[in-house]
Amino acid sequence: MRLNKVFVLSLVAPFMVLISVIGLMLREKAKKIFYLPIGIMGISIILEKNVRRKLERKNILEKIKSYQKVK
């Protein structure tokens, strides 16, 4: 059974944030800085997906409204 690529990629960003949080809690003080970039990237991926989803929904709604005006 093959996993859907989109499904796997949607789990990557939360997993990155989880790894970052665990690394920040469990590592020594000198090595904690290495977990910040992966956490920041995970958060930025989640925010980017959210913004893109909102814009796509807004665009679809505008198309539906414009089609209803034509009728």
C-alpha positions as CSV (number, residue, x, y, z in Angstrom):
1,M,0.0,0.0,0.0
2,R,1.5,3.3,-1.1
3,L,1.0,6.4,1.1
4,N,-0.3,9.6,-0.5
5,K,2.6,12.0,-0.9
6,V,0.6,15.0,0.1
7,F,-0.5,13.2,3.3
8,V,3.1,12.4,4.3
9,L,4.3,16.0,3.5
10,S,1.4,17.4,5.7
11,L,2.9,15.5,8.7
12,V,6.4,16.8,8.1
13,A,5.9,20.3,9.5
14,P,4.3,19.3,12.8
15,F,7.0,16.6,13.2
16,M,9.7,19.2,12.7
17,V,8.2,21.4,15.4
18,L,7.9,18.4,17.7
19,I,11.6,17.5,17.2
20,S,12.6,21.0,17.9
21,V,10.6,21.2,21.1
22,I,12.0,17.9,22.3
23,G,15.5,18.9,21.4
24,L,15.3,22.2,23.2
25,M,14.0,20.5,26.3
26,L,16.4,17.6,26.5
27,R,19.8,18.9,25.1
28,E,22.5,20.7,26.9
29,K,22.6,24.4,26.8
30,A,25.4,24.7,24.2
31,K,23.6,22.4,21.7
32,K,20.1,23.8,22.0
33,I,20.8,26.4,19.3
34,F,20.9,23.6,16.6
35,Y,17.2,22.8,17.1
36,L,15.9,26.4,16.5
37,P,16.2,26.4,12.7
38,I,14.2,23.2,12.3
39,G,11.5,24.6,14.6
40,I,11.4,27.9,12.8
41,M,11.1,26.1,9.4
42,G,8.3,23.9,10.7
43,I,6.3,26.9,12.0
44,S,6.9,28.8,8.8
45,I,5.7,25.9,6.7
46,I,2.5,25.6,8.8
47,L,1.8,29.4,8.5
48,E,2.5,29.3,4.8
49,K,0.1,26.5,4.2
50,N,-2.6,28.3,6.2
51,V,-2.1,31.6,4.3
52,R,-2.2,29.8,0.9
53,R,-5.3,27.8,1.9
54,K,-7.1,31.1,2.9
55,L,-6.2,32.8,-0.4
56,E,-7.3,29.8,-2.5
57,R,-10.6,29.6,-0.7
58,K,-11.1,33.4,-1.1
59,N,-10.3,33.0,-4.8
60,I,-12.8,30.1,-5.2
61,L,-15.5,32.1,-3.4
62,E,-15.0,35.1,-5.7
63,K,-15.3,32.9,-8.8
64,I,-18.5,31.4,-7.5
65,K,-19.9,34.9,-6.8
66,S,-18.9,36.2,-10.2
67,Y,-20.6,33.1,-11.8
68,Q,-23.8,33.8,-9.9
69,K,-23.9,37.4,-11.1
70,V,-23.6,36.3,-14.7
71,K,-26.8,34.1,-14.4
